[in-house]
Amino acid sequence: MNPEEFAAALREHNVELNAQQLAQYQQYYERLVAVNEHMNLTAITERDEVYMKHFYDSLTLAWAYPALQTEELHMIDVGAGAGFPSLPLKIAFPQLQITIIDALNKRINFLRDLVKELGLEGVTVEHARAEEFGNKNAPAREQYDVATARALARLNILGELTLPFVKVGGVLLAMKGSAADEELQEAKKAITTLGAKIGDQIDVSLPNGDPRSVIVIEKVKNTPKKYPRKPGDPVRKPL
């Protein structure tokens, strides 16, 4: 998927990119590949693959949850790595207000430099662990309309790392692949415990046919204050 095919695929979803946005995606790709030579950000570096498997894949959240395309939502991206999915979404839908957290400082430095280079406004990048940034006394707790994460953890763990950030009425958008149904069954108890319920499961696909699933988890009441537990516990002792 070259940049022209990428833009055409977005037009099929009624998203028209201007010249500045197309240039931002190109800058993003160039910066990603350059930094990846000395920092492990991605195993995918070929341009057409980056456009499909990173940029387009990130935007599938907007096909599954259309409010991302038009509303000034506050979104938190947990463990964002190289900035996926939040920064491709921010380029396409500039009204979004984005917070990115990651526990690895060198990735945070890459993201801060990237945000500045791309001229993106309304993006906050924080060096933090989810368990600490969303604990019962944290200013970020239950402040976001949308939380998401890509390839971070299985859904029962992901819920504890993300749902404490989501305000009542907001959503967690969980990006999953072929194991989505299995993870959903495994996570039912955890999701209820954390104050949420399972909403729609929306199947989307990449232009090459690769299947994806976006699970919408709806926050219906406040997360109990004991969650998230201390760093490492959600992984070691999943709900």
N, C-alpha and C positions, 0 to 999 in steps of 0.2 A: 504494500500500500504506500505509494509515493505521496508527497504532499498534495498534489492535485486530486488524487483519488480520495485522500482523507477529507479534503474540503467537500468533494462531491458526495461522499457518504454522509457527511453532516447535513448537507442540504436536504437529503432524503428525510431527515428528522426536523426539517424547518429551522436549521441553525446555519446562518450565513456568516462566515468569518470575513472580516475585513483584512486589508493588507497588513496592518499592524499586528493583528492576531496571528496571521500566518507566519509573519517574521518572528514573533515570539516563540512559536513552536519550533521553528528552525533554530533559533538561538538556544532554546532548551536542549534540543538534540545535540547540537555542537558542544555545548558546555558539558552535558552528561558524558559524552564519549571522551572528551578531553580529560575530565577529572577521573573517569573510570580507569584510565591507564595506570593511575597510582593509588586508587581507592576502589574497593570492591562495592560498586553501587548496583550493577546489573550484569547479568550474563548475556543480555540481549543488546547488541551494539550496532547491528546492521540497520541502516536508516529506515527501510520500509517495514522492518520488523518492529522497530521502536514506535513508529507511527501507529501500527495496528495493535501491538500487544501491550503497549504502555499508554499512548495517548488515547486511541479510540477506546480501548478497554476501560480506561478511567471514566470516559464520558458515558459509558453504558449506565452509570448511576443516574444520569439525568434522563435517560429513556425510561428507567424504572420508577423514578421519583421526579416527575416533571416540574415540581415546585422549584427545584434547583435552577431551572432555566430562567425564571422570571422574578422570584422573590428574593429579598435581601436577607437571606438566611445566614445565621451564624453556625459555621460548621467546624468541628474539630476532627483532625486526621491524626490517629494514634499510631505511633511507630511508622512514620511516613517514609522512612528510607530515602529514596531519591525523589520524593515529592508526589508519589502516586497514591491515591487518585486526585488529591486536592488541587495541585497546581495546574494540571491540564483542565480541570473544571473551572478554576479561577480565570484562566486565559479565555475560555469560551464564554463564560458567564461572569463578567467583571463585578457584578453587583454582590456577589457572594463575599461574606466576611469570613476569613479563614484563619484558624489557629492550627499550627502543626507542632506536635511534640515527638521527640525521639530521644532515646536514652544514650545514643552514641554522639559524642560531641563533634567528631569530625564530619559526621553527616549533617549535623545542625549548621556547622560552618559553611558547608557546601550549599545548603538550602538558603541560608541568609545571603550569601553572595549571589546566588541564582535569582532570588526575589529582587534584589537590588538591580542586577544586570537587566532583568526583564522589565523593570519599571512597574512592578505590581504594587498596588496600594491596597490597604485593608488585609494584609497578611502578617500574622504574628508567628514567629518561630521560637519555640522554647526547648531548651535542653532539660528534659525531665523524664522521670518514670511515671507511667500512667497511675500506678498505685499511690504515688505521692501527690501528683498534680490534681487528682480527683478525690482525695480523702475528705473526711467529714468536715474538716476546718478549712479546706482550700477554697480560694475565691472562685476557682473555675467550676466548682461543683454545681451541677444542674443548671448550667448557664447557656447551654447550646441547643439549637433547634435540631441539629443533625450531628451525629457522630458516625465516623466510618473508619475502616482500616482495611488494608489489602495484604493478604498473605501473612497475617500476624499470628493467628492462633485458631484452634478449633472453636466452634461457636460457644460452647459452654465456658471456655476461658475468655474468649473475646468479649462476651457479655459483661463479665466482671471488670474488665479493663476499660470499657467504653460507656456502659449505661450510667454509671455515676455522674458522667458529664452532661447527660441529656436532661433537659427540663421536662416536666410533665406536659404531655401533648406533643413532644418531639419524637424523633425516631433514630434508631440505629440502622444504618444501611450496611448489611453484611454482604461482602462480595465473595461468592463461593463458586466452586466448579462442580465436578461430577459427584462429589461426596455430599452435596448440599442436603439431600433428604436424610441421610444417615446422621449428619451433624445436628440437624434440626430435632430429630427424635432424642438424641443424646442430651440436648441443651434445654429441653422443655422445663425441667424443674428449676434450672439456674435462672432462666429468663423470668419465670414467675417470682422467684425469690428476690430478684433484683428490681421488681416493681414494673415489669413490662409484660407484654403479650405478643404473641406471634401474629403478624399481619400477613400481607400478601407475599407470596414467593413468585418473583417475576423472572421468567426465562428470557434471556437475551443472548445474542450470539455476535461474534466478530464477523467481519465481512468474509473471512475464509471459512466460516461455518463452525468454528470452535464454540462449543456451548458454554454459557455462563449463567449463573443464577444470582439474583439480588434478593436477599431476604429482608423484608421490612419488619423491624421489631419496634413496636409502639410502646412508648413510656406512658403508663397509666397511673402510676403513683410514685411517690418519692422512694428512692433507694434507701434501704435501712442503713443507718450510719456506720455499721461495722464493715460495710463494703465500700471500696475495695479493701481487701486484707493487705497485710504488709508485703513489701516487694518480694516476689518469688512465690508466695503462697498460692495465687490463682493458678499457676502452672503446676506446682508440686502437688496441690490438693484441690483439683477442680471441683466446682460445685456439682 
